[in-house]
């Protein structure tokens, strides 16, 4: 299938966006190191690690568990099971602080340091049938590991009337500072290509596209070399222009196919696309070839307030504080951290506490000093229009901000505020330091809350109306 762009002659891109300082030099040339925790520590597994229904424990306090053993699951279709990353004893099932700052139900396991393995998901001596791929991907607990955490088996099960033309591997990693996907593409190109090839067996008429920003030349080189060596014909590496948010799925779809996802409820499958993160595809490879569930991930522990920034392969559930200490702690070049984020600086979550666990969607831990995290005080809008030029969704952030501050949520909806992807471009570019992204986030939350309230009211009124009819 031909692409609508002559991608070999120019870099793919989209309209809008910004160019924040990259900060990737701190870890881009550092190989992934496997971190082995000290025995006896606590590993915490929040029961909600995906978009959709949270899981319920399938173990009890006092049970001994193994690495790769299922500890939580849900019968809901839009959900994914959770597995232990260590062997040890279930110490507690209760509420704990999470990286997002909320207190949620968690399973706490005390690590015995033995790392005894549970059996694989299937007999690896026999290759699974393509018909079993989606079930195995579900059983492995795979979600979108770029941060969205949408269950992958759901994404790979589009409605039957949707024709999938492109399986797009999102290797853009446009978020500043982070290098976990970049290093994975450099060090494991064969596994990533094999993972994408396995997905293409589910959609044999589709073409595989690997999208990478052009500031990752080694990853591009390694993947192209491996594709040539394996003589793979249905997968192409497409270098993209370095611009944020190049990794947003709507931007990737436009860059590659020149198609727009029309409205908020629409999905990539509506325009023939499925988007998968680099780590997600790598995890699919591990699940379908080795029978391994999701028990670990690669993260970048970085920032100008980290003594020794590193890319680490870590077990899920490990404490953020332990990883920071493994990187020499704080105080890099005399800079103390003033902000610590789970993720990158544009869309990461500001952390209240570092005694919280790494989860499936944790791509990085970023500690910034006052020199890199400095924020000016808000001032009045200058009406310069920069936010409109930067918005990749072609919205008017200044107007949306005004409507939210006035709590005019109906008008916020009418001005397409629900289409905001919360990328942070408008806030970054604003010379008046207006909190535009936060306003849009608050507006979307208010609209969703109002919709839920209306739905509950409608459901509660149904029995009364039925009784009146009788």
matplotlib code that plots the C-alpha trace (Angstrom):
import matplotlib.pyplot as plt

x = [0.0, 1.4, 1.8, 0.3, 3.6, 6.9, 8.4, 11.9, 12.3, 11.0, 10.4, 6.8, 5.2, 2.0, 0.7, 1.3, 3.5, 6.5, 10.2, 10.9, 14.5, 15.2, 17.2, 17.8, 21.6, 21.6, 20.7, 20.5, 23.9, 23.5, 22.7, 19.8, 21.0, 19.0, 18.4, 18.2, 16.5, 17.8, 15.9, 13.3, 11.8, 8.1, 6.6, 3.3, 0.9, -2.0, -5.1, -5.9, -3.1, -5.1, -7.9, -11.1, -12.1, -9.7, -8.7, -9.6, -7.1, -6.8, -4.4, -4.8, -2.7, -0.1, 0.0, 3.4, 3.7, 6.2, 7.6, 5.1, 2.2, -1.2, -2.2, -5.1, -7.7, -11.1, -13.8, -14.4, -13.3, -11.6, -9.1, -5.8, -4.5, -1.6, 1.4, 3.9, 7.4, 9.1, 8.7, 7.7, 4.7, 1.6, 2.0, -1.1, -4.0, -5.1, -4.9, -1.6, -0.3, 0.3, 2.4, -0.7, -1.1, -4.2, -4.7, -5.9, -6.3, -3.0, -1.4, 1.8, 4.4, 7.4, 10.3, 12.3, 15.1, 14.8, 13.0, 11.4, 9.5, 5.9, 5.2, 5.0, 1.7, 1.8, 4.0, 6.8, 7.9, 4.8, 4.2, 0.8, -1.8, -2.5, -6.1, -4.7, -2.6, -5.1, -6.0, -2.4, -1.8, -4.7, -3.5, -0.1, -1.6, -0.3, -1.4, -0.3, 3.1, 3.7, 1.5, -2.0, -2.4, -5.3, -5.6, -3.8, -6.1, -9.0, -7.1, -6.3, -10.0, -11.6, -15.2, -15.5, -16.5, -13.3, -10.6, -7.1, -4.5, -1.7, -0.2, 1.9, 4.7, 5.0, 8.7, 8.7, 9.3, 8.9, 8.6, 11.8, 14.4, 13.0, 15.0, 13.5, 12.0, 15.0, 17.4, 15.0, 15.0, 18.8, 19.5, 16.6, 15.7, 15.2, 12.7, 10.8, 10.6, 9.5, 6.8, 5.4, 5.5, 3.5, 0.8, 0.8, -0.2, -3.4, -4.0, -2.3, -3.5, -2.0, 1.4, 3.7, 5.1, 7.8, 7.7, 10.8, 11.8, 14.9, 17.0, 17.4, 19.7, 21.2, 17.7, 16.7, 20.0, 19.7, 16.1, 16.7, 19.7, 17.7, 14.8, 17.3, 19.0, 15.7, 14.4, 11.2, 8.9, 5.8, 7.5, 9.0, 10.9, 9.6, 11.7, 9.7, 10.5, 11.6, 8.6, 6.4, 3.8, 4.9, 4.1, 0.4, -1.6, -3.7, -0.4, 1.2, -1.9, -1.8, 1.9, 1.8, -1.5, -2.8, -6.0, -7.8, -9.7, -12.9, -14.5, -13.8, -15.5, -13.8, -10.7, -7.7, -9.4, -12.1, -9.4, -7.8, -5.0, -3.8, -1.1, 1.2, 4.0, 7.6, 7.6, 4.1, 5.3, 8.4, 6.1, 3.9, 7.1, 7.9, 4.4, 4.0, 7.5, 8.5, 5.1, 6.1, 3.6, 4.2, 6.4, 9.0, 9.7, 12.5, 12.4, 14.6, 15.6, 16.9, 16.9, 19.4, 18.8, 19.7, 23.3, 23.7, 20.9, 20.4, 18.1, 17.0, 15.1, 13.1, 10.5, 7.0, 6.0, 9.4, 9.7, 10.5, 12.7, 14.8, 15.4, 16.4, 18.9, 20.2, 21.1, 23.1, 20.2, 19.6, 21.9, 23.5, 26.0, 24.7, 21.1, 18.4, 15.1, 12.1, 9.9, 9.7, 7.6, 6.4, 7.0, 8.3, 8.1, 5.2, 2.7, 4.2, 2.5, 3.9, 4.6, 3.8, 5.8, 8.6, 7.6, 5.3, 5.5, 6.5, 3.5, 3.0, 2.7, 5.7, 8.1, 10.4, 11.2, 12.3, 13.8, 14.2, 16.1, 14.9, 16.8, 14.9, 11.5, 11.2, 7.7, 6.8, 3.7, 0.5, -0.3, -3.1, -3.4, -1.5, -3.7, -0.6, -2.1, 0.9, -1.2, -3.5, -0.5, 1.0, -2.1, -1.8, -5.6, -6.3, -8.2, -8.3, -6.7, -7.1, -10.9, -11.2, -9.2, -11.6, -14.7, -13.4, -12.5, -16.1, -17.4, -19.2, -18.8, -21.5, -19.7, -16.4, -17.9, -19.3, -15.8, -14.5, -12.7, -13.2, -10.8, -7.9, -5.2, -3.6, -0.2, 0.9, 2.0, -0.2, 1.1, 4.7, 4.5, 2.5, 4.5, 2.0, 2.5, -1.2, -2.2, -4.0, -3.5, -4.7, -7.8, -8.6, -8.0, -10.3, -12.9, -12.9, -13.2, -16.2, -17.9, -17.3, -18.6, -21.7, -22.3, -21.9, -24.3, -26.9, -26.5, -27.0, -30.1, -31.5, -31.0, -32.5, -35.6, -36.3, -38.0, -40.3, -41.3, -42.0, -44.1, -46.1, -46.8, -48.2]
y = [0.0, 3.3, 6.2, 9.6, 11.3, 11.1, 10.4, 9.5, 13.1, 15.1, 14.6, 13.9, 16.4, 18.3, 21.8, 23.6, 22.3, 23.7, 23.1, 22.8, 22.3, 18.6, 17.7, 14.2, 14.5, 13.5, 9.8, 9.4, 7.7, 5.6, 2.0, 0.4, -1.1, -3.8, -2.7, -5.5, -4.3, -5.2, -8.1, -7.4, -4.3, -3.6, -3.7, -2.0, -2.8, -0.4, -2.2, 0.4, 0.4, 0.8, 2.9, 1.0, -1.2, -1.6, -5.1, -7.1, -9.1, -12.9, -13.4, -13.0, -11.6, -14.1, -15.9, -16.5, -15.4, -15.9, -13.6, -13.5, -14.8, -13.1, -11.2, -9.1, -9.4, -8.2, -9.8, -6.5, -6.4, -3.1, -4.1, -6.0, -8.3, -7.4, -9.7, -9.8, -8.7, -10.4, -13.5, -13.1, -12.8, -10.7, -8.3, -6.2, -5.4, -1.8, 1.8, 3.4, 6.6, 6.3, 8.3, 10.3, 11.6, 9.6, 7.0, 3.8, 0.1, -1.7, -5.1, -4.9, -7.8, -8.2, -9.2, -12.4, -11.7, -15.2, -14.2, -17.6, -17.7, -18.7, -20.9, -19.1, -18.1, -21.1, -23.9, -22.0, -25.1, -24.8, -21.6, -20.1, -19.8, -16.3, -16.8, -17.0, -13.8, -11.4, -13.7, -14.1, -10.3, -9.9, -12.6, -11.0, -7.7, -5.6, -2.0, 1.1, 1.6, 5.1, 6.4, 6.1, 2.5, 1.6, -2.3, -3.5, -6.5, -4.0, -1.8, -4.9, -5.8, -3.1, -3.4, -5.8, -3.0, -1.2, -1.9, -1.5, -0.3, 0.9, -0.5, 2.4, 2.0, 5.2, 5.6, 9.4, 9.9, 13.6, 14.3, 16.1, 14.3, 10.8, 8.1, 4.8, 4.1, 5.5, 3.1, 0.2, 0.8, 1.1, -2.0, -4.3, -3.6, -7.2, -7.8, -4.7, -5.6, -9.1, -7.7, -5.5, -8.4, -10.5, -7.8, -7.6, -11.3, -10.3, -7.7, -9.3, -6.5, -3.7, -2.0, -1.5, 2.0, 2.8, 6.5, 8.1, 11.7, 12.6, 13.3, 9.6, 8.6, 5.5, 4.0, 4.8, 3.2, 0.1, -0.6, 0.0, -2.3, -5.0, -4.7, -5.0, -8.0, -9.8, -8.7, -7.4, -5.9, -4.8, -2.6, 0.9, 3.3, 6.8, 9.6, 12.5, 16.2, 17.0, 18.8, 18.4, 16.7, 14.5, 11.4, 12.2, 9.7, 12.3, 14.0, 10.7, 9.8, 13.1, 13.0, 9.5, 9.3, 12.9, 11.8, 13.5, 11.8, 13.8, 14.1, 13.3, 9.8, 8.7, 6.4, 5.7, 2.6, 4.9, 6.1, 2.6, 3.0, 1.3, 3.1, 1.1, 2.4, 1.0, -0.7, -2.1, -3.8, -5.1, -6.5, -8.2, -9.9, -11.1, -12.4, -14.2, -15.7, -16.3, -16.4, -13.6, -11.2, -7.5, -7.5, -4.8, -1.8, 0.6, 4.1, 7.2, 8.6, 12.0, 15.8, 18.4, 17.6, 13.9, 13.1, 10.3, 10.1, 6.6, 4.4, 1.5, -1.8, -2.1, -4.4, -2.9, -1.9, -0.7, 2.6, 5.8, 6.8, 3.7, 4.4, 8.0, 6.7, 4.2, 7.1, 8.9, 10.8, 14.5, 17.5, 17.4, 20.2, 21.7, 21.9, 20.8, 19.6, 22.0, 19.8, 16.0, 14.6, 11.1, 11.4, 14.3, 18.0, 18.6, 16.0, 14.5, 14.3, 16.5, 14.2, 15.0, 12.1, 9.8, 6.9, 5.7, 2.7, 2.5, 1.2, 0.0, 3.6, 5.1, 6.1, 8.4, 10.1, 13.7, 15.9, 19.5, 22.3, 25.9, 26.8, 24.4, 24.4, 28.2, 29.5, 33.2, 34.5, 34.7, 38.0, 39.3, 37.8, 39.8, 38.6, 37.7, 34.5, 32.3, 29.7, 29.4, 28.9, 26.3, 24.3, 21.0, 20.5, 24.0, 25.2, 28.7, 28.1, 31.7, 31.6, 28.2, 29.4, 32.4, 30.2, 27.8, 30.6, 31.9, 28.3, 28.5, 24.8, 24.6, 27.2, 25.4, 22.3, 24.4, 25.8, 22.1, 22.2, 18.4, 18.0, 19.3, 16.6, 18.4, 18.5, 21.7, 23.5, 26.6, 27.0, 26.5, 29.2, 31.7, 34.9, 35.8, 32.4, 31.7, 28.3, 27.4, 23.7, 23.4, 25.4, 23.0, 20.1, 21.5, 22.3, 18.7, 17.3, 19.6, 18.5, 14.8, 15.2, 16.9, 14.1, 11.4, 13.3, 13.6, 9.9, 8.9, 11.1, 9.6, 6.0, 6.8, 8.3, 5.2, 3.1, 6.0, 6.5, 2.8, 2.7, 5.7, 3.9, 0.9]
z = [0.0, -1.1, 1.4, 0.3, 1.0, -0.7, 2.7, 1.5, 0.2, 3.1, 6.8, 7.8, 10.1, 11.1, 11.5, 14.8, 17.6, 19.5, 20.0, 23.7, 24.9, 24.3, 27.4, 25.9, 26.0, 29.7, 28.8, 25.0, 24.9, 28.1, 27.6, 29.4, 32.7, 34.5, 38.1, 40.7, 44.0, 47.4, 49.0, 51.6, 50.1, 49.5, 46.0, 45.5, 42.7, 42.2, 41.0, 38.4, 35.8, 32.7, 31.1, 31.8, 34.7, 37.6, 38.6, 41.8, 43.8, 43.0, 45.9, 49.7, 52.4, 53.4, 50.0, 48.5, 44.9, 42.1, 39.3, 36.5, 38.7, 38.2, 41.3, 40.0, 37.2, 36.0, 33.9, 32.1, 28.4, 28.8, 31.4, 31.7, 34.5, 36.8, 37.5, 40.3, 39.3, 42.3, 44.4, 48.0, 50.3, 50.0, 52.9, 52.6, 50.3, 51.0, 50.1, 49.2, 47.6, 43.8, 41.4, 40.3, 43.8, 44.6, 47.3, 45.6, 46.4, 46.0, 46.6, 48.6, 48.2, 50.3, 48.1, 49.2, 46.7, 45.1, 41.9, 41.4, 38.1, 37.5, 34.5, 31.1, 29.7, 27.3, 26.2, 24.4, 22.6, 20.4, 18.5, 19.2, 16.4, 15.1, 16.3, 19.8, 19.6, 21.0, 23.9, 24.8, 24.6, 27.0, 29.3, 29.4, 30.8, 27.9, 27.8, 25.9, 27.7, 26.3, 29.1, 27.9, 29.3, 27.0, 27.0, 23.8, 23.2, 22.9, 20.4, 18.3, 18.2, 16.1, 14.9, 11.9, 9.6, 10.2, 7.6, 9.0, 6.5, 8.8, 12.0, 13.2, 15.7, 17.6, 18.2, 18.1, 21.8, 21.4, 25.1, 26.2, 28.4, 27.9, 26.1, 27.1, 23.7, 21.9, 23.7, 23.2, 19.4, 19.4, 21.5, 20.6, 16.9, 16.0, 18.8, 18.0, 14.3, 15.2, 17.5, 14.8, 12.3, 14.7, 14.9, 11.1, 11.0, 12.7, 10.0, 6.9, 4.5, 6.6, 6.2, 9.2, 9.7, 12.3, 13.1, 14.6, 15.1, 13.1, 16.3, 16.8, 14.0, 15.7, 16.2, 12.6, 11.3, 13.4, 12.5, 8.8, 8.9, 10.6, 8.1, 5.2, 6.9, 7.4, 4.0, 5.5, 2.8, 4.7, 7.4, 6.7, 8.9, 8.4, 9.9, 11.3, 11.8, 15.3, 16.8, 19.8, 20.1, 17.1, 19.2, 19.7, 17.8, 15.8, 14.8, 13.7, 11.7, 9.9, 9.3, 7.8, 6.1, 5.8, 7.4, 10.3, 13.1, 12.7, 16.2, 19.8, 20.0, 16.8, 17.1, 14.8, 13.6, 12.0, 9.6, 9.1, 11.7, 14.9, 16.9, 19.2, 21.4, 21.0, 24.4, 23.8, 20.6, 22.4, 25.1, 22.4, 21.2, 24.7, 25.2, 21.9, 21.6, 25.3, 27.1, 29.4, 31.0, 31.8, 34.9, 34.1, 31.9, 30.9, 32.3, 32.1, 35.5, 34.5, 34.9, 35.9, 39.6, 39.3, 40.1, 37.6, 35.0, 33.7, 31.6, 33.8, 33.2, 36.5, 38.0, 38.2, 41.7, 42.8, 44.6, 42.7, 45.7, 45.4, 41.7, 42.4, 45.0, 42.5, 40.3, 43.0, 44.4, 44.0, 43.8, 40.4, 39.9, 43.2, 42.0, 44.3, 42.8, 42.9, 40.8, 40.3, 37.5, 36.6, 32.8, 30.8, 31.4, 28.9, 30.0, 33.1, 36.5, 39.2, 42.2, 45.8, 47.2, 45.8, 48.0, 45.2, 42.8, 39.2, 37.1, 33.5, 32.1, 33.9, 31.1, 33.2, 36.5, 35.9, 38.6, 37.7, 39.4, 39.7, 36.6, 34.4, 36.1, 36.6, 35.9, 35.7, 37.3, 35.1, 33.5, 31.3, 27.9, 25.3, 22.4, 20.4, 18.9, 19.6, 21.3, 18.3, 16.0, 18.3, 18.9, 16.9, 17.2, 15.7, 18.7, 20.3, 23.7, 24.8, 24.3, 25.9, 28.9, 29.3, 29.1, 31.7, 34.1, 33.7, 34.2, 30.8, 30.1, 27.5, 25.4, 26.1, 24.4, 21.6, 20.9, 20.6, 24.0, 24.4, 21.4, 23.4, 23.8, 26.8, 25.1, 26.8, 23.6, 24.4, 27.9, 26.8, 24.1, 26.0, 26.8, 29.5, 31.3, 31.2, 32.5, 29.3, 29.3, 32.9, 32.1, 29.2, 31.5, 34.1, 31.5, 30.1, 33.7, 34.4, 31.2, 31.9, 35.4, 34.2, 31.7, 34.3, 36.6, 33.8, 33.0, 36.6, 36.9, 33.7, 35.0, 38.4, 36.8, 34.6, 37.3, 38.2, 34.5, 34.0, 37.2, 36.0, 32.7, 34.6]

ax = plt.figure().add_subplot(projection="3d")
ax.plot(x, y, z, "-o")
ax.set_aspect("equal")
plt.show()
